[in-house]
Amino acid sequence: MNLLKIEQEFQNLLIIINNLQSKRLKLLYIVNFFGLFEKTKNLKIYQSYFQQIMPEFLNSLCNESIQYCSIDYLLKIRYIFNIFPKIEIIEVNNEDMKNYENILILQIIKTYFFLGEFIRGISEIIDLEKIQIETLQNIINSNSHLSLIEQFELCVKFLSKNDNKNILKNIYNDWKNEISFNDLNNIQIPLIERNDIKQDFCVSTLQPLSITNSHRPENSTKDIVSYNYHFGNYNDLMHNQALDALYCTRAILKKYHVKEEDDDFYEIIYSFPRKKLFYQGDSLGFGMGLLNIASLSKLMLVKNQYCLNGDIVVTGSMELSGEIRPISTDSLKLKLEAFFYSPFTKILISKENKEDA
């Protein structure tokens, strides 16, 4: 690519990232730009580009922005780190650079583990001897009937003496906590972040959707539903999905499990940890419905109470009848990718999406 074309690409990049809120999207655009130099031998020609964009690159690099990404993508980011010493960027604090690089390396290791590639992941931390590799492989092969996290636990125990900094042990605990069954008011939702100005890149992630609910006063005449503590139809699709999910849930619980008539009204608050409102669409309905069933079964007078399985990811829109509508093929592909590189092992989708999946 000639210098003029690269200059145009760089100016477009600056415009785009200045208008993005999502660090995950910013990082994707920057990594794509750096990819232009992958086959270039004389990197010093482009030193000024690296110097200008590096603060934004480092600011965008955090645990959240590189979660649930492919190994190939993470290795592209590592390639960028390998470039910096070659072009002698003196403005960078070496200690800060090391911290950012450690965040990246840890995510690469965790992703290998989520894929079941334990020996490759462990080799990033520990210099394994041939006998250790053979023993690890035997442990994995003889326990293939176990879940990935159970296999990993056996590997961690075997290497406990080599794990001086408890890195493996900490990764195991983080993994276990992430898919734990303790928080029954959360459910994992795959979400797609888009650049609304120039939609040539999209990126997916997983976020825990949570719910809080309570009875409204006896003289209330309707339910109140809000999303990320915002009221009103700021996002019609999402707001309507929330109302449909509540209506459907109430009908299901009353029809099959209620002890006596329950005409109470509720205040329902759905919330993601990140409060910025750049999530759009109606594919949250399925997750909202399941959250409602689990949480309202504890508020309504029902025979059975329900819990959520913490190891499940959910996507799809919900009709008033309780039917789950499919999502688009393009969205499905992105969401399955985030799920594939995550620690979660099950995903619920519409049966109409099965063939595409």
Secondary structure, DSSP 8 states (H G I E B T S, - for coil): --HHHHHHHHHHHHHHHHT---HHHHHHHHHHHHGGGTT-S-GGGGHHHHHHHHHHHHHH-STGGGTT--HHHHHHHHHHHHHGGGGT-TTS-HHHHHHHHHHHHHHHHHHHHHTT-HHHHHHTTS---HHHHHHHHHHHHHTTTS-HHHHHHHHHHHTTTT-TT-HHHHHHHHHHHHT-SS-TTEEEEEEEEE-SSSTT-EEEEEEEEEEEEEE--TT--S-EEEETTB-SSSSHHHHHHHHHHHHHHHHHHHHHTBSS-----EEEEEE-SS------SSTTHHHHHHHHHHHHTTTS-BS------TTEEE--EE-TTS-EE---HHHHHHHHHHHHTSS--EEE--GGGTTT-
